[in-house]
Structure formats: structure tokens, C-alpha cells
């Protein structure tokens, strides 16, 4: 059963700053970034007289989605939300007002007050993130209360200053992008590139605000929604049920197995329950059911992003049936990749060859064929690698992997040149 990817609140915020660069490239975020940038460009089409309105609507759309990303991250979800419809209207309106006022002050203060205005801009830039974050964990009223800002910053500590440094750096980067792309580059394409960069950085910054809340949620008194999901996936009742099944198993293993079977059919269950279920099946030598359960659990683990644990289940099933293979491309492929990158070339080879054998017409088959060649080579099975490479060249003639296969064959036997 697919599982929503959840973030680990224990990950240091400094690490989230680095990994956060990938956040705007996942899920619906890149489409949203591009769509809003495309909408903003309407303002530059000739005969459009409502330029300010178009830019304003694009700005509102961006910050509404960015705030949804903040909330989603603060609630412990790893990937961006699909849309911003779950954002509270009151909080979204307050966000727009806060951002509009804050940005206006930051821009206009230096123009009117010089050096002292620059200090005002820095002060506004410093408190703007905590005001935005306060909308999530304290509400609109608290977001406008300076005492709330001071209390939140004191609870968060040095990590808030890290966030401020990132926000300041990205603001300078955004200004540089505007100068280089919009003012010095081709007007239309430079403007398009600037909007893409600007939207990307906005999503990144709001994601980091959410990550900071998630990391310090206990200090801030905020309860992430993901905690409720985690509890639902592993409730206390499951612990009691597992203890009950273990007691029953002392006298009636089959009855204990039936108890766990019913629970597993209900949906997501904790790993210890799966492990105990397999132990009970093994004790009764119910091999076919072990393999069926293995297929189901492996698919659920891969869908939930736990490919390494899934590989452990694959190895367990291979111990029962050496010919065992995952029964879907969406499962077999990621497992082969994980095994190859995880120092398990023999297992990666078996999975890749199985993929090639079971689904030769699938679009991923040539790539996994190439992976199998590389695993043969890594295992010093040069003859097998060469034979498979030549077979793939014949079967998938003209495919983009052909050059890689030719290079592999040249490495295996430099004296014999291969032409596609």
C-alpha cells in the first residue's frame, strides 16, 4: 500500500538547507513555478493594458502556493503539496498582506532614508520569516505581535539566524538575477528566466521556514499533522494485537497467523507485525503464502520509499525460492538500482536480468540490460558481460544505450572494435 513520504524531524537544519535545494524540483512544485512564470509573462505581451494586475495575481498565486509548501513541510511531509487549496483563507490573506507590506518597506526605506533606511530594510528582512512562520504555529494575531517573534526566535536559537542568512543570500541572488537576466539580457527570455529563478527561490525559502518549524516543533508547541499519520500507521493497538498473537501462538500457531492476516488486510501495518507474520508462516512451512506476502510487502515498501528494507525481503524470498522475482516493473526496477548502488552486485544482476527476461518489451528493459552488463563486469564475469552486450545491441539496435554497450565491449576486448 503506497505511503506518503514523511520527513525526519531529527535531521539537522543545516542539512535541510542543503537538501532543500531539491525540494522545488519535486512533485507539483516545478509545474507551479513554470505556470506562474508563464502567467507573469502575459504582462509583457503587447496590447496588454493590465500589466500591474497580471503581475499582482501571479505574485499572489506564488505566495499562496509557497505558504502551502511551508505548511506542508511544517507538518512533516517530505514532498511539495499538489495544490494550495488546503491553505486557510484567513492565513493566506494575512500572508499576502505581511509579505506585501514587508517587501514594500524593505524596498522603499533605503530610497527615502538612506543608510538608516537600509537598517530598517535589514530589520524587516530579519522579522519577516518569523512573522510568516507564526501564521502556521500561532495564527494571525500572534504573527503581528512582536513578543511572539522574540519568543519564537529564542526557542529556535541559532537555526533562525541560519535561516535569515539564507533568506538574505537568496534575496541578493534574486536581485542579481533580475539585473543580469531581466535588465541586461533579452527582454522576453531574460524576464522568463528571472521569473523562474525568483519563483524557485521563493518556494525554497518557504520550504526552509517549514523545515525549521518541523525541526523545532516541540519547542514551538506545534504538532505536525504527519505525527497523526505515523500514529495511525503504527497505533498502540497494533502493539497489543501483536502481543496477543504471540500469546495465542504458544498453543495455536495457525490461529495466531489468522489474527495477523486479518490485520494486514486492513492496510498499513508496522514492520514488526510483518516480520512476525512471516515467522509464523515459516514455522508452518506455508511457502506459497510466504512468497505472496513477500510480493505484497515488497511492493508496499518500494512505494513508500523503503527500497533497502524491501531488498531484505527480496533476499528472504530468494532463500525460499531462488527463482523469486518482484512481479512488477515499478518494483523490480528500483530494487535493481538500489542493489547496484548499495554494493550488492549479485542481487542487482539477478533483478536486472529478471527484468529483462520478464518484460523485454518494456521501455526500461534496455537500461536494465545495460545495468546487468555492468554488474557482470563488476563481478569479473567478462565473457557473460560481452555476450549479453552483443545480444542487447542486436535486440535493441538504434537504442540510446547502444553507444554505452559499444564502449563496454571496447573495454572488455579492445582488440575488437564494435560498430552499431
PyMOL commands that set and color helices and strands:
alter all, ss='L'
color gray80, all
select helices_A, chain A and resi 13-25+29-44+51-74+89-137+140-143+146-156+158-183+187-215+217-220+225-233+236-249+253-265+271-283+287-303+307-320+329-341+345-358+365-378+382-395+402-412
alter helices_A, ss='H'
color red, helices_A
deselect
rebuild
show_as cartoon
